[in-house]
């Protein structure tokens, strides 16, 4: 029986999602005997903008007792790194999906180009979330809302949007709470 909190937070870029998610998890941890606040980071510092974004997020958490686990791909590997009494903030699904989408790029064939590859990664991620919740680990998940953009002419972008929409729908269905952030303000949908 799934019993832990699953909070899904989405919104546009710079909408206040991460800061809100951090506060949300700190508040969840304050009301229970949590031992560690675990920040599951998906960002890879591949350019200067991403390096600065990672540094900003690290600075935002400074002064609080966060344990950071870098998990840009293979989300199921997280299971062995999480301990009883942990509370997880996963930031963010869109970056994780991008990383998984292009997994294998260096070999000439990205995951999204392989039959069933993204589906397998999605199922593995779902099973990991179920397993964490079965262990009574509270989880706050952050994702970007990119589905309001006009339809792209790029097959790759449309496929990415399709998968992100499917993942978002799954998270909202599974979540105990679903929130959309806009201009630093939250709207609770569930």
TORKOL-4160 file (C-alpha; in steps of 0.2 Angstrom, whole numbers, padded with zeros to 4 digits, m for minus):
190
<pt num="1" X="0000" Y="0000" Z="0000"/>
<pt num="2" X="0007" Y="0017" Z="m0005"/>
<pt num="3" X="0007" Y="0028" Z="0010"/>
<pt num="4" X="0020" Y="0042" Z="0008"/>
<pt num="5" X="0017" Y="0060" Z="0002"/>
<pt num="6" X="0020" Y="0063" Z="m0017"/>
<pt num="7" X="0019" Y="0082" Z="m0021"/>
<pt num="8" X="0021" Y="0086" Z="m0040"/>
<pt num="9" X="0025" Y="0104" Z="m0043"/>
<pt num="10" X="0026" Y="0111" Z="m0061"/>
<pt num="11" X="0027" Y="0129" Z="m0069"/>
<pt num="12" X="0037" Y="0139" Z="m0081"/>
<pt num="13" X="0055" Y="0143" Z="m0080"/>
<pt num="14" X="0059" Y="0154" Z="m0066"/>
<pt num="15" X="0042" Y="0153" Z="m0058"/>
<pt num="16" X="0048" Y="0149" Z="m0041"/>
<pt num="17" X="0045" Y="0130" Z="m0042"/>
<pt num="18" X="0062" Y="0125" Z="m0034"/>
<pt num="19" X="0061" Y="0137" Z="m0020"/>
<pt num="20" X="0043" Y="0132" Z="m0016"/>
<pt num="21" X="0048" Y="0113" Z="m0017"/>
<pt num="22" X="0062" Y="0115" Z="m0005"/>
<pt num="23" X="0051" Y="0124" Z="0008"/>
<pt num="24" X="0038" Y="0111" Z="0005"/>
<pt num="25" X="0050" Y="0097" Z="0009"/>
<pt num="26" X="0057" Y="0106" Z="0024"/>
<pt num="27" X="0039" Y="0108" Z="0030"/>
<pt num="28" X="0035" Y="0089" Z="0027"/>
<pt num="29" X="0051" Y="0084" Z="0036"/>
<pt num="30" X="0048" Y="0095" Z="0051"/>
<pt num="31" X="0031" Y="0086" Z="0054"/>
<pt num="32" X="0039" Y="0069" Z="0054"/>
<pt num="33" X="0055" Y="0060" Z="0060"/>
<pt num="34" X="0065" Y="0063" Z="0044"/>
<pt num="35" X="0083" Y="0060" Z="0045"/>
<pt num="36" X="0089" Y="0067" Z="0029"/>
<pt num="37" X="0083" Y="0080" Z="0016"/>
<pt num="38" X="0089" Y="0073" Z="0000"/>
<pt num="39" X="0090" Y="0083" Z="m0016"/>
<pt num="40" X="0090" Y="0073" Z="m0032"/>
<pt num="41" X="0099" Y="0083" Z="m0045"/>
<pt num="42" X="0097" Y="0080" Z="m0063"/>
<pt num="43" X="0107" Y="0094" Z="m0070"/>
<pt num="44" X="0123" Y="0091" Z="m0080"/>
<pt num="45" X="0134" Y="0107" Z="m0081"/>
<pt num="46" X="0137" Y="0106" Z="m0100"/>
<pt num="47" X="0137" Y="0125" Z="m0103"/>
<pt num="48" X="0140" Y="0141" Z="m0093"/>
<pt num="49" X="0121" Y="0144" Z="m0090"/>
<pt num="50" X="0118" Y="0127" Z="m0083"/>
<pt num="51" X="0134" Y="0129" Z="m0072"/>
<pt num="52" X="0127" Y="0145" Z="m0065"/>
<pt num="53" X="0109" Y="0138" Z="m0063"/>
<pt num="54" X="0117" Y="0123" Z="m0053"/>
<pt num="55" X="0127" Y="0135" Z="m0042"/>
<pt num="56" X="0112" Y="0146" Z="m0039"/>
<pt num="57" X="0102" Y="0131" Z="m0033"/>
<pt num="58" X="0116" Y="0125" Z="m0022"/>
<pt num="59" X="0117" Y="0142" Z="m0014"/>
<pt num="60" X="0098" Y="0142" Z="m0011"/>
<pt num="61" X="0100" Y="0127" Z="m0001"/>
<pt num="62" X="0116" Y="0133" Z="0009"/>
<pt num="63" X="0113" Y="0133" Z="0027"/>
<pt num="64" X="0101" Y="0119" Z="0027"/>
<pt num="65" X="0106" Y="0101" Z="0029"/>
<pt num="66" X="0103" Y="0094" Z="0012"/>
<pt num="67" X="0112" Y="0078" Z="0005"/>
<pt num="68" X="0113" Y="0080" Z="m0014"/>
<pt num="69" X="0113" Y="0065" Z="m0025"/>
<pt num="70" X="0117" Y="0068" Z="m0043"/>
<pt num="71" X="0106" Y="0056" Z="m0054"/>
<pt num="72" X="0105" Y="0064" Z="m0071"/>
<pt num="73" X="0099" Y="0047" Z="m0079"/>
<pt num="74" X="0095" Y="0029" Z="m0073"/>
<pt num="75" X="0083" Y="0035" Z="m0059"/>
<pt num="76" X="0081" Y="0017" Z="m0053"/>
<pt num="77" X="0099" Y="0018" Z="m0046"/>
<pt num="78" X="0092" Y="0030" Z="m0033"/>
<pt num="79" X="0084" Y="0016" Z="m0023"/>
<pt num="80" X="0101" Y="0010" Z="m0016"/>
<pt num="81" X="0106" Y="0027" Z="m0011"/>
<pt num="82" X="0090" Y="0031" Z="m0001"/>
<pt num="83" X="0089" Y="0027" Z="0017"/>
<pt num="84" X="0075" Y="0024" Z="0029"/>
<pt num="85" X="0069" Y="0041" Z="0036"/>
<pt num="86" X="0074" Y="0051" Z="0020"/>
<pt num="87" X="0063" Y="0064" Z="0011"/>
<pt num="88" X="0067" Y="0067" Z="m0007"/>
<pt num="89" X="0066" Y="0083" Z="m0018"/>
<pt num="90" X="0068" Y="0078" Z="m0036"/>
<pt num="91" X="0073" Y="0093" Z="m0047"/>
<pt num="92" X="0068" Y="0091" Z="m0061"/>
<pt num="93" X="0059" Y="0079" Z="m0072"/>
<pt num="94" X="0061" Y="0089" Z="m0088"/>
<pt num="95" X="0080" Y="0089" Z="m0086"/>
<pt num="96" X="0080" Y="0070" Z="m0082"/>
<pt num="97" X="0069" Y="0067" Z="m0098"/>
<pt num="98" X="0081" Y="0077" Z="m0109"/>
<pt num="99" X="0096" Y="0067" Z="m0102"/>
<pt num="100" X="0087" Y="0050" Z="m0105"/>
<pt num="101" X="0081" Y="0056" Z="m0122"/>
<pt num="102" X="0098" Y="0059" Z="m0128"/>
<pt num="103" X="0106" Y="0044" Z="m0118"/>
<pt num="104" X="0117" Y="0035" Z="m0131"/>
<pt num="105" X="0120" Y="0051" Z="m0141"/>
<pt num="106" X="0139" Y="0049" Z="m0141"/>
<pt num="107" X="0137" Y="0032" Z="m0149"/>
<pt num="108" X="0127" Y="0040" Z="m0163"/>
<pt num="109" X="0110" Y="0033" Z="m0158"/>
<pt num="110" X="0100" Y="0042" Z="m0144"/>
<pt num="111" X="0087" Y="0033" Z="m0133"/>
<pt num="112" X="0073" Y="0042" Z="m0142"/>
<pt num="113" X="0078" Y="0034" Z="m0158"/>
<pt num="114" X="0078" Y="0017" Z="m0151"/>
<pt num="115" X="0061" Y="0007" Z="m0151"/>
<pt num="116" X="0054" Y="0006" Z="m0134"/>
<pt num="117" X="0069" Y="0015" Z="m0125"/>
<pt num="118" X="0060" Y="0029" Z="m0118"/>
<pt num="119" X="0045" Y="0018" Z="m0113"/>
<pt num="120" X="0057" Y="0007" Z="m0103"/>
<pt num="121" X="0065" Y="0022" Z="m0094"/>
<pt num="122" X="0048" Y="0029" Z="m0090"/>
<pt num="123" X="0042" Y="0012" Z="m0083"/>
<pt num="124" X="0058" Y="0011" Z="m0073"/>
<pt num="125" X="0055" Y="0028" Z="m0066"/>
<pt num="126" X="0037" Y="0024" Z="m0061"/>
<pt num="127" X="0043" Y="0008" Z="m0052"/>
<pt num="128" X="0056" Y="0018" Z="m0043"/>
<pt num="129" X="0043" Y="0030" Z="m0037"/>
<pt num="130" X="0031" Y="0016" Z="m0032"/>
<pt num="131" X="0046" Y="0008" Z="m0022"/>
<pt num="132" X="0051" Y="0024" Z="m0013"/>
<pt num="133" X="0033" Y="0027" Z="m0008"/>
<pt num="134" X="0031" Y="0009" Z="m0002"/>
<pt num="135" X="0046" Y="0013" Z="0009"/>
<pt num="136" X="0036" Y="0028" Z="0016"/>
<pt num="137" X="0048" Y="0040" Z="0008"/>
<pt num="138" X="0040" Y="0057" Z="0005"/>
<pt num="139" X="0044" Y="0064" Z="m0012"/>
<pt num="140" X="0042" Y="0081" Z="m0019"/>
<pt num="141" X="0044" Y="0082" Z="m0038"/>
<pt num="142" X="0048" Y="0097" Z="m0049"/>
<pt num="143" X="0045" Y="0099" Z="m0067"/>
<pt num="144" X="0044" Y="0113" Z="m0080"/>
<pt num="145" X="0029" Y="0117" Z="m0090"/>
<pt num="146" X="0033" Y="0117" Z="m0108"/>
<pt num="147" X="0017" Y="0111" Z="m0116"/>
<pt num="148" X="0010" Y="0128" Z="m0118"/>
<pt num="149" X="0022" Y="0132" Z="m0132"/>
<pt num="150" X="0016" Y="0132" Z="m0150"/>
<pt num="151" X="0017" Y="0115" Z="m0159"/>
<pt num="152" X="0035" Y="0113" Z="m0166"/>
<pt num="153" X="0038" Y="0107" Z="m0183"/>
<pt num="154" X="0053" Y="0096" Z="m0176"/>
<pt num="155" X="0048" Y="0078" Z="m0174"/>
<pt num="156" X="0061" Y="0077" Z="m0159"/>
<pt num="157" X="0053" Y="0091" Z="m0150"/>
<pt num="158" X="0035" Y="0085" Z="m0153"/>
<pt num="159" X="0040" Y="0068" Z="m0146"/>
<pt num="160" X="0048" Y="0075" Z="m0131"/>
<pt num="161" X="0032" Y="0086" Z="m0128"/>
<pt num="162" X="0022" Y="0070" Z="m0130"/>
<pt num="163" X="0032" Y="0061" Z="m0117"/>
<pt num="164" X="0033" Y="0075" Z="m0105"/>
<pt num="165" X="0014" Y="0077" Z="m0106"/>
<pt num="166" X="0012" Y="0058" Z="m0102"/>
<pt num="167" X="0024" Y="0059" Z="m0088"/>
<pt num="168" X="0015" Y="0075" Z="m0080"/>
<pt num="169" X="m0002" Y="0066" Z="m0082"/>
<pt num="170" X="0005" Y="0051" Z="m0073"/>
<pt num="171" X="0012" Y="0061" Z="m0059"/>
<pt num="172" X="m0004" Y="0071" Z="m0056"/>
<pt num="173" X="m0014" Y="0055" Z="m0056"/>
<pt num="174" X="m0002" Y="0048" Z="m0043"/>
<pt num="175" X="0001" Y="0063" Z="m0032"/>
<pt num="176" X="m0007" Y="0067" Z="m0016"/>
<pt num="177" X="m0004" Y="0085" Z="m0020"/>
<pt num="178" X="m0002" Y="0094" Z="m0037"/>
<pt num="179" X="0003" Y="0112" Z="m0039"/>
<pt num="180" X="0007" Y="0124" Z="m0053"/>
<pt num="181" X="0018" Y="0139" Z="m0050"/>
<pt num="182" X="0016" Y="0155" Z="m0059"/>
<pt num="183" X="0026" Y="0171" Z="m0055"/>
<pt num="184" X="0030" Y="0164" Z="m0038"/>
<pt num="185" X="0012" Y="0161" Z="m0033"/>
<pt num="186" X="0005" Y="0143" Z="m0032"/>
<pt num="187" X="m0011" Y="0136" Z="m0038"/>
<pt num="188" X="m0016" Y="0119" Z="m0030"/>
<pt num="189" X="m0024" Y="0108" Z="m0043"/>
<pt num="190" X="m0025" Y="0093" Z="m0032"/>
